[in-house]
């Protein structure tokens, strides 16, 4: 074939060396000896990454309708570094690359466009590439057009339905500046008028979401009360989260927990007729559960320290943790608290909502340290046996024994912990926080993290800097939550 197509072979070689239309692609693996670095080399690799960078680059220009260099954002060189821990396989890695490369080549109105819109356009590119997975927002989901990420991506998809290639036109208008008037110029309607029209476009979906909020999942009813509406935390709950949003995510989280625990039928599941969330004014824990009444208490004092997207994401992570306590088995309360807390944080990890304070793989001194340390150990055990944590939870329906580890994995838990520490993560730079994920559970190449265990973690992005509580700093003072 090479003899038949020498010119084509030359072109392909030049493309690999020099990129697409003058853009050069560079790839480095800065941590080849870590688990993530090894997996990058083994499952992805530098040649594959360079190849998809060129493919994605051309796809972005095509979607943005930028056929000539004069239309495009000038980027002579595009570098990609595989740093710290990255568990992505090829498909997940490709999704991340579509999102992140869009940030490289999109216009942002000289950084005046809202971050939620630029993130939405990046996820819109993932949607256009048909790489949106199960966690991607459905059409019509979300409370605001500028919620960002997949919610905003779906809204842009809807706008494309009103005017073909609307998103490309919007991006190109943002070359030098940004204004919400662009929506009026392109669609003839202000944003406030366009958003309700989207809800009318999906009446059946809206009905399903409403029914889910009212009646819950598989017979479970969800109730939410804000007992402190006049406190700062209560006001922020009403303003940035709200009761409808909370009821909606309770159903989603409930189903997610049953899926992870591999409990497809009511006979497998822990029974709960009603699950109630109360926002209350108290210091101490972020949240705790009254198991006997399936009552989740959330601290308004905790909520008052955040706002906007950071608050909503932190609230979702907390709800995954606390709702796991409602639906997990605990061996009739004989299972050790560090294990049940670890399983609750494992659910946060599975939902990809682990923030910068979350333990790295291999951190900790004991398997039963609890919370995210134990969650990471359970993640490791899953790698030895698919569905291990689900099987362990289901074994704890009536009682608990450390012998369950032997029954499932053939080794005592202390031996598993020693092997976990020795074989997988001995070279990991534990003193560094994991910057491979932002608080949305998505890898962000532009994320810069400065950790301060006493004050929390500061997230610095190209759009804003926000403070979130550092979970690791609080973990040592926690006790069993319900």
Secondary structure, DSSP 8 states (H G I E B T S, - for coil): -TTTTHHHHHHHHHHHHH-STT-EEEEEETTTTSHHHHHIIIII-HHHHHHHHHHHHHHHHHHTT--SGGGS---SEEEEEE-S-----HHHHHHHHHHHHHHHHS--TTTTS-HHHHHHHHHHHHHHTT---TTS--TT-SS-GGG-HHHHHHHHHHHHHHSTTHHHHHHHHTTT---THHHHHHHSS-HHHHHHHHHHHTHHHHHHHHHHHHH-STT-EEEEEETTTTSHHHHHIIIII-HHHHHHHHHHHHHHHHHHTT--STTTS---SEEEEEEE--SS-SEEEEGGGTEEEEEHHHHTT--HHHHHHHHHHHHHHHHHHHHS--TTTTS-HHHHHHHHHHHHHHTT---TTS--TT-SS-GGG-HHHHHHHHHHHHHHSTTHHHHHHHHTTT---THHHHHHHSS-HHHHHHHIIIIISTTS-TTS--TT--TTSS--TT-EEEEETTTEEEEE-SS-EEEE--HHHHHTT-----
